[in-house]
Amino acid sequence: MIFVHGLGGSARTWDQLRAVAGDGYAGIAVDLLGFGRSPKPADEAYDIDCHLRHLLREVPDGAIVVGHSAGALLALALAARAPERVAGLVLCSLPAYPDAETARNEIARLGLVARLTVADSWAARAMCWIMCRTRWIGILVAPLFAWRTPAAVARDALRHTYTSYAGTLRHVIVEHRVTDDFARVTVPMVIVHGRDDDVVRLGYVREAAPLGPLLMITPGDHYLPIRNPRACAAALTRVVDAVRGTRGKTLPEAEPR
């Protein structure tokens, strides 16, 4: 299994899921290029092609890929472009915005920093320049301000650059649409989405997802691997069972759309 974190996340995003998922799984949780402790080259595009090129180095044939948020977009794109590598998918909090304008508007309403970053403004670049030069202080105090987030995850949220963060936001979340990827993917798949997700409204996921995949709607917000890891574990179990016992079959739909 390969676990792919979202924007601003790291491999530590999955610590809570690992604690509740049980034994018997061999998994790799990656730090995407530009995040966590991975290299952060300034000359990379941080688009779908860039991330998949580096991610493919870690994905063996027949893997189950679990993604959160931007990582869910990358997991779905990976299954569409390299189907021999992916036997099943778990997509948590999928940013299935219908178009780029909607994505920008929805992200902008999340707060000042989000609004400045999605607009690629000089103010966002200036704030990042300051934060990069005081990163060690931010890493020390981050858990005090993100009290609902595990300390290791809060600290890792600062381990990126403006180029990696803004590039991934723009090219992966804002500009990339999931419709074509869904049309090309036939492996067992579960989409799990929080009922109270205010980053990606549930209606967008309902509209974008095909009828085949199982849509699990669960209590929680956008950060399900941290806030509701048991729901993610239940989705993972469904996909594992489908890959092991019902290859070539689709999972039943959870509810009418």
C-alpha positions as CSV (number, residue, x, y, z in Angstrom):
1,M,0.0,0.0,0.0
2,I,1.1,3.5,-0.8
3,F,-0.2,6.4,1.3
4,V,-0.1,9.9,-0.3
5,H,-0.7,13.0,1.8
6,G,-2.4,16.2,0.9
7,L,-1.3,19.8,0.4
8,G,1.0,20.9,3.3
9,G,1.0,17.4,4.7
10,S,3.6,14.7,5.1
11,A,3.9,11.0,5.7
12,R,3.0,11.7,9.3
13,T,-0.6,12.5,8.1
14,W,-1.2,8.7,8.3
15,D,0.0,8.0,11.8
16,Q,-3.5,7.8,13.3
17,L,-4.7,5.5,10.5
18,R,-1.8,3.2,11.0
19,A,-2.7,2.9,14.7
20,V,-6.3,1.8,13.9
21,A,-5.9,-0.1,10.6
22,G,-4.6,-3.3,12.2
23,D,-1.8,-5.7,11.1
24,G,-1.2,-7.5,7.9
25,Y,-0.5,-4.6,5.6
26,A,2.8,-3.6,4.1
27,G,2.7,0.2,3.6
28,I,4.8,3.1,2.5
29,A,3.8,6.6,3.4
30,V,5.6,9.1,1.2
31,D,6.6,12.7,1.5
32,L,5.7,14.2,-1.8
33,L,8.3,16.2,-3.7
34,G,8.5,19.6,-2.1
35,F,6.9,18.6,1.3
36,G,8.0,17.1,4.5
37,R,11.6,15.9,4.3
38,S,11.7,15.3,0.6
39,P,13.8,17.5,-1.7
40,K,12.3,20.9,-2.7
41,P,13.9,21.8,-6.0
42,A,13.0,25.3,-7.2
43,D,13.0,24.4,-10.9
44,E,10.2,21.8,-10.7
45,A,6.7,22.5,-12.0
46,Y,4.9,20.7,-9.1
47,D,2.1,19.7,-11.5
48,I,0.5,16.3,-12.0
49,D,3.3,15.0,-14.3
50,C,6.0,16.2,-11.9
51,H,4.5,14.6,-8.8
52,L,3.6,11.3,-10.6
53,R,7.2,11.1,-12.1
54,H,8.6,11.1,-8.6
55,L,5.8,9.1,-7.0
56,L,6.1,6.2,-9.4
57,R,9.5,5.4,-8.1
58,E,7.9,4.2,-4.9
59,V,4.9,2.4,-6.3
60,P,5.2,-1.3,-7.1
61,D,2.9,-3.1,-9.6
62,G,-0.5,-4.0,-8.0
63,A,-0.4,-1.6,-5.1
64,I,-3.4,-0.2,-3.3
65,V,-3.0,3.6,-3.2
66,V,-4.6,5.7,-0.5
67,G,-4.7,9.4,-1.0
68,H,-5.9,12.4,1.0
69,S,-7.0,15.7,-0.6
70,A,-4.4,16.6,-3.2
71,G,-2.9,13.2,-2.6
72,A,-6.3,11.7,-3.6
73,L,-6.1,13.6,-6.9
74,L,-2.6,12.2,-7.5
75,A,-3.7,8.7,-6.6
76,L,-6.6,8.8,-9.0
77,A,-4.3,10.3,-11.8
78,L,-1.8,7.6,-11.1
79,A,-4.4,4.8,-11.6
80,A,-5.5,6.4,-14.8
81,R,-2.0,6.8,-16.3
82,A,-0.3,3.7,-14.9
83,P,-3.1,1.2,-14.4
84,E,-0.6,-1.7,-14.0
85,R,0.7,-0.1,-10.8
86,V,-2.7,0.3,-9.1
87,A,-4.9,-2.5,-7.9
88,G,-7.3,-0.4,-5.7
89,L,-7.9,3.1,-4.5
90,V,-9.0,4.8,-1.4
91,L,-9.7,8.5,-2.0
92,C,-10.2,10.6,1.2
93,S,-11.6,14.2,1.0
94,L,-11.2,14.3,-2.8
95,P,-11.0,17.9,-4.2
96,A,-13.5,17.3,-7.0
97,Y,-14.1,20.9,-7.9
98,P,-16.1,21.2,-11.2
99,D,-13.9,23.9,-12.7
100,A,-10.9,26.2,-11.9
101,E,-12.9,29.2,-11.1
102,T,-15.0,27.3,-8.5
103,A,-11.8,25.9,-7.1
104,R,-10.2,29.3,-6.7
105,N,-13.4,30.8,-5.1
106,E,-13.8,27.9,-2.7
107,I,-10.2,28.0,-1.6
108,A,-10.2,31.8,-1.3
109,R,-13.1,31.7,1.3
110,L,-11.0,29.6,3.7
111,G,-9.0,32.6,4.9
112,L,-6.6,35.4,4.1
113,V,-3.6,33.2,3.5
114,A,-5.5,30.8,1.3
115,R,-7.0,33.8,-0.7
116,L,-3.6,35.4,-1.2
117,T,-1.9,32.1,-2.2
118,V,-4.5,30.9,-4.6
119,A,-4.2,34.4,-6.3
120,D,-0.4,34.0,-6.3
121,S,-0.1,37.5,-4.9
122,W,3.1,39.3,-3.9
123,A,1.8,39.4,-0.3
124,A,1.7,35.6,-0.2
125,R,5.2,35.4,-1.6
126,A,6.4,37.9,1.0
127,M,4.8,36.0,3.9
128,C,6.4,32.8,2.7
129,W,9.8,34.5,2.4
130,I,9.5,35.6,6.1
131,M,8.3,32.2,7.2
132,C,11.0,30.3,5.4
133,R,13.6,32.4,7.2
134,T,12.0,31.8,10.6
135,R,11.0,28.2,9.9
136,W,12.7,26.8,13.0
137,I,10.7,29.0,15.2
138,G,7.5,28.1,13.5
139,I,8.2,24.4,13.8
140,L,8.7,24.8,17.5
141,V,5.5,26.7,18.2
142,A,3.2,25.2,15.5
143,P,1.6,22.6,17.9
144,L,0.5,25.5,20.1
145,F,-1.6,27.0,17.3
146,A,-2.8,23.8,15.7
147,W,-4.0,22.2,18.9
148,R,-6.5,19.9,17.1
149,T,-3.6,18.4,15.0
150,P,-1.0,16.0,16.3
151,A,2.3,17.9,17.0
152,A,4.3,16.0,14.4
153,V,1.8,16.8,11.7
154,A,1.6,20.4,12.7
155,R,5.4,20.8,12.5
156,D,5.6,19.1,9.1
157,A,3.0,21.4,7.7
158,L,5.7,24.1,7.6
159,R,8.3,21.9,5.8
160,H,7.6,23.2,2.2
161,T,8.5,26.2,0.0
162,Y,6.3,28.7,-1.7
163,T,7.2,27.1,-5.0
164,S,6.2,23.6,-4.0
165,Y,3.0,24.7,-2.1
166,A,1.7,27.3,-4.6
167,G,2.6,25.1,-7.6
168,T,0.8,22.1,-6.2
169,L,-2.2,24.2,-5.2
170,R,-2.4,25.7,-8.7
171,H,-1.6,22.8,-10.9
172,V,-3.0,19.8,-9.0
173,I,-6.0,21.2,-7.1
174,V,-7.2,24.2,-9.1
175,E,-6.4,23.3,-12.7
176,H,-6.8,19.5,-12.7
177,R,-10.2,17.9,-13.2
178,V,-11.1,14.4,-12.1
179,T,-13.7,13.5,-14.8
180,D,-11.3,12.0,-17.3
181,D,-9.4,10.1,-14.7
182,F,-12.5,8.5,-13.3
183,A,-13.5,7.5,-16.9
184,R,-10.2,5.6,-17.3
185,V,-10.1,3.8,-13.9
186,T,-11.7,0.4,-13.4
187,V,-10.1,-0.9,-10.2
188,P,-12.0,-1.2,-6.9
189,M,-12.4,2.2,-5.4
190,V,-13.8,3.8,-2.3
191,I,-14.3,7.6,-1.9
192,V,-14.7,8.6,1.7
193,H,-15.8,12.2,2.5
194,G,-16.6,14.1,5.6
195,R,-20.1,15.3,6.1
196,D,-18.8,18.5,7.6
197,D,-16.0,19.1,5.0
198,D,-15.9,22.9,4.4
199,V,-12.9,22.7,2.1
200,V,-14.6,20.5,-0.6
201,R,-18.4,20.5,-0.4
202,L,-19.9,17.0,-0.5
203,G,-22.1,18.0,-3.5
204,Y,-19.0,18.5,-5.7
205,V,-17.9,14.9,-5.0
206,R,-21.4,13.5,-5.7
207,E,-21.5,15.3,-9.0
208,A,-18.0,14.2,-10.1
209,A,-17.9,10.6,-9.0
210,P,-19.2,7.9,-11.3
211,L,-21.8,5.5,-10.1
212,G,-19.4,2.6,-9.7
213,P,-17.2,3.6,-6.7
214,L,-18.5,3.3,-3.2
215,L,-19.1,6.7,-1.7
216,M,-18.8,6.6,2.1
217,I,-20.1,9.7,3.9
218,T,-18.9,9.9,7.4
219,P,-18.8,12.3,10.3
220,G,-15.8,14.6,10.1
221,D,-14.2,17.5,8.3
222,H,-11.6,17.7,5.5
223,Y,-8.9,16.1,7.5
224,L,-10.3,12.6,7.9
225,P,-7.0,10.7,8.3
226,I,-6.5,12.7,11.4
227,R,-10.0,13.4,12.7
228,N,-11.7,10.1,11.7
229,P,-9.1,7.5,10.9
230,R,-11.5,4.7,11.6
231,A,-13.6,5.7,8.6
232,C,-10.5,5.7,6.4
233,A,-9.6,2.3,7.8
234,A,-13.1,0.9,7.0
235,A,-12.7,2.2,3.4
236,L,-9.3,0.6,3.2
237,T,-10.7,-2.7,4.4
238,R,-13.4,-2.6,1.7
239,V,-10.9,-2.1,-1.0
240,V,-8.5,-4.8,0.3
241,D,-11.4,-7.3,0.4
242,A,-12.4,-6.4,-3.1
243,V,-8.8,-6.7,-4.5
244,R,-8.3,-10.0,-2.7
245,G,-11.6,-11.7,-3.4
246,T,-13.5,-9.9,-6.2
247,R,-10.9,-8.9,-8.8
248,G,-12.7,-7.4,-11.8
249,K,-15.8,-6.6,-9.9
250,T,-17.0,-3.2,-8.8
251,L,-18.1,-2.3,-5.2
252,P,-21.7,-1.6,-4.7
253,E,-22.9,2.0,-4.5
254,A,-23.5,3.3,-0.9
255,E,-26.4,5.5,-1.5
256,P,-28.5,7.0,-4.3
257,R,-27.2,10.2,-5.9
